[in-house]
Amino acid sequence: MTTEIRQFLIDSLADMNYDVTDLDDDQQLGPAGLDLESLAIAEIALRFDDRFGVKFGDEEAAALSGMTVAEFCAAVAERLPAKATSGE
């Protein structure tokens, strides 16, 4: 499932006109890595809510920007509704 989550993140970033050519799991989402602004992080959170039913609260935005790609994907996987992970 993590592979699907990661690919969705890459596709979403590319769709939002971010360069994902050299994206790796150790890059942070925020200023120290991909340099996503707060609105972009909110957009990513909404896309993951729509696609996977995973919700991140407004107060979590700062924490999201400090996460690496791998940490974000793991956080999404942990929050997946039970029905989404039962097919693994």
Rosetta silent file (secondary structure, phi, psi, omega in degrees, C-alpha in Angstrom):
SEQUENCE: MTTEIRQFLIDSLADMNYDVTDLDDDQQLGPAGLDLESLAIAEIALRFDDRFGVKFGDEEAAALSGMTVAEFCAAVAERLPAKATSGE
SCORE:     score description
SCORE:     0.000 S_00000001
   1 L     0.000  -34.164 -178.725    0.000    0.000    0.000 S_00000001
   2 H   -61.291  -34.498  178.369    2.896    2.374    0.740 S_00000001
   3 H   -63.478  -42.313  178.015    3.979    2.156   -2.908 S_00000001
   4 H   -64.648  -41.056  178.635    0.522    3.278   -4.021 S_00000001
   5 H   -63.568  -46.364 -179.709    0.552    6.122   -1.493 S_00000001
   6 H   -61.275  -44.240 -179.575    4.014    7.257   -2.613 S_00000001
   7 H   -64.167  -38.152  177.844    3.007    7.159   -6.291 S_00000001
   8 H   -65.232  -38.860  176.304   -0.121    9.177   -5.545 S_00000001
   9 H   -62.421  -46.306  178.817    2.027   11.767   -3.748 S_00000001
  10 H   -61.052  -46.855  179.457    4.406   11.963   -6.720 S_00000001
  11 H   -61.838  -40.565  179.535    1.524   12.252   -9.183 S_00000001
  12 H   -64.814  -45.067  179.245   -0.141   14.939   -7.044 S_00000001
  13 H   -62.672  -42.640  178.086    3.075   16.968   -6.780 S_00000001
  14 H   -62.982  -41.235  178.164    3.661   16.710  -10.526 S_00000001
  15 H   -62.966  -28.886  179.457    0.058   17.764  -11.148 S_00000001
  16 L   -90.293   12.108  177.240    0.719   20.788   -8.914 S_00000001
  17 L    69.183   31.215  172.299    3.767   21.659  -11.101 S_00000001
  18 L   -94.875  143.898  178.466    6.463   20.565   -8.643 S_00000001
  19 L   -77.782  116.358 -178.776    9.614   18.955  -10.036 S_00000001
  20 L  -111.943   14.728 -177.052    9.628   15.348   -8.895 S_00000001
  21 L   -55.630  -49.296 -176.564   12.501   14.203  -11.091 S_00000001
  22 L  -107.220   26.089 -178.140   14.942   13.595   -8.230 S_00000001
  23 L   -64.745  130.049  173.440   12.397   12.985   -5.479 S_00000001
  24 L  -131.709  167.942 -173.398   13.579   10.553   -2.822 S_00000001
  25 L   -66.055  -19.267 -177.227   12.140    9.242    0.418 S_00000001
  26 L   -90.003   -4.529  179.643   14.487   11.331    2.577 S_00000001
  27 L   -76.026  135.415  174.573   13.364   14.714    1.231 S_00000001
  28 E   -77.089  153.087  178.115   11.273   16.827    3.567 S_00000001
  29 L   -74.177  -32.995 -174.635    8.010   18.218    2.267 S_00000001
  30 L   -87.194 -153.488 -172.095    8.663   21.704    3.660 S_00000001
  31 L   -56.284  -29.898 -177.827   11.413   24.318    3.320 S_00000001
  32 L   -81.901    2.033 -177.068   14.316   21.938    3.958 S_00000001
  33 L  -144.140 -100.865 -178.388   13.353   19.742    1.000 S_00000001
  34 L   -72.913  -16.003  177.970   10.604   20.118   -1.590 S_00000001
  35 L    63.482   39.818  175.653    9.818   23.592   -0.247 S_00000001
  36 L   -71.372  132.102  175.947    6.052   23.105   -0.244 S_00000001
  37 L   -80.677  168.621 -175.830    4.260   26.163    1.066 S_00000001
  38 H   -58.651  -36.676  178.557    1.395   25.844    3.537 S_00000001
  39 H   -66.827  -37.272  178.368   -1.232   26.076    0.778 S_00000001
  40 H   -67.444  -39.329  177.770    0.461   23.270   -1.155 S_00000001
  41 H   -65.479  -39.794  176.095    0.562   21.106    1.961 S_00000001
  42 H   -62.404  -40.232  177.855   -3.133   21.803    2.527 S_00000001
  43 H   -63.079  -43.842  177.731   -3.810   20.802   -1.096 S_00000001
  44 H   -61.061  -44.975  179.231   -1.885   17.549   -0.637 S_00000001
  45 H   -58.919  -42.068  178.616   -3.850   16.836    2.553 S_00000001
  46 H   -65.538  -40.900  178.807   -7.135   17.399    0.684 S_00000001
  47 H   -62.448  -40.336  179.229   -6.075   15.154   -2.174 S_00000001
  48 H   -70.892  -31.754  174.851   -5.229   12.355    0.265 S_00000001
  49 H   -64.785  -46.744 -179.511   -8.546   12.847    2.018 S_00000001
  50 H   -63.590  -42.568 -173.484  -10.378   12.562   -1.316 S_00000001
  51 H   -81.630  -44.252 -171.983   -8.379    9.550   -2.536 S_00000001
  52 H  -114.191   -7.450 -177.734   -7.768    7.555    0.635 S_00000001
  53 L    73.638   23.260 -179.145  -10.178    8.996    3.214 S_00000001
  54 L   -99.523  126.885 -177.386   -7.229   10.083    5.364 S_00000001
  55 L  -110.072  138.167  171.983   -7.678   13.318    7.268 S_00000001
  56 L  -121.814  129.352 -179.756   -5.021   15.668    8.621 S_00000001
  57 L   -74.544  159.906  178.970   -6.165   18.507   10.856 S_00000001
  58 H   -56.710  -35.612 -178.687   -5.205   22.135   10.301 S_00000001
  59 H   -69.906  -12.974  179.873   -3.036   22.004   13.395 S_00000001
  60 H   -89.981   -4.079 -175.951   -0.969   19.226   11.790 S_00000001
  61 H   -57.722  -43.291  179.634    0.181   21.342    8.835 S_00000001
  62 H   -63.434  -39.915  178.486    3.435   22.361   10.519 S_00000001
  63 H   -65.566  -37.985  179.374    4.185   18.742   11.364 S_00000001
  64 H   -62.795  -40.786 -177.924    3.509   17.678    7.771 S_00000001
  65 H   -67.170  -22.615  177.600    5.998   20.176    6.382 S_00000001
  66 H   -87.549   -7.357 -179.105    8.681   18.677    8.651 S_00000001
  67 L   -80.234  150.074  170.422    8.016   15.124    7.475 S_00000001
  68 E   -82.684  169.799  177.276   10.069   13.363    4.850 S_00000001
  69 H   -56.732  -45.753 -179.356    8.354   11.718    1.895 S_00000001
  70 H   -63.879  -42.161  179.279    8.744    8.323    3.605 S_00000001
  71 H   -64.608  -40.457  178.480    7.383    9.628    6.923 S_00000001
  72 H   -63.231  -45.462  179.753    4.387   11.191    5.185 S_00000001
  73 H   -62.092  -39.505  177.936    3.618    7.958    3.330 S_00000001
  74 H   -65.995  -40.045  178.838    3.882    5.993    6.591 S_00000001
  75 H   -63.493  -39.894  177.380    1.579    8.484    8.353 S_00000001
  76 H   -64.959  -46.534 -178.675   -0.997    8.086    5.592 S_00000001
  77 H   -59.141  -39.209  179.386   -0.738    4.273    5.726 S_00000001
  78 H   -65.798  -28.057 -176.102   -1.285    4.323    9.514 S_00000001
  79 H   -95.250   -1.907 -178.744   -4.455    6.384    9.113 S_00000001
  80 L   -59.776  137.007  175.304   -6.042    4.366    6.341 S_00000001
  81 L   -58.540  147.924 -176.449   -9.537    3.189    7.153 S_00000001
  82 H   -53.108  -37.585 -177.536   -9.613   -0.536    7.986 S_00000001
  83 H   -66.031  -27.944 -179.157  -11.523   -1.385    4.811 S_00000001
  84 H   -74.754  -27.961 -177.708   -8.737    0.094    2.644 S_00000001
  85 H   -98.341   -6.284 -176.435   -6.050   -2.121    4.199 S_00000001
  86 L   -70.326  -17.859 -179.308   -8.038   -5.363    4.472 S_00000001
  87 L   -87.577    0.724 -178.413   -7.174   -6.343    0.901 S_00000001
  88 L   -80.100    0.000    0.000   -3.408   -6.454    1.496 S_00000001
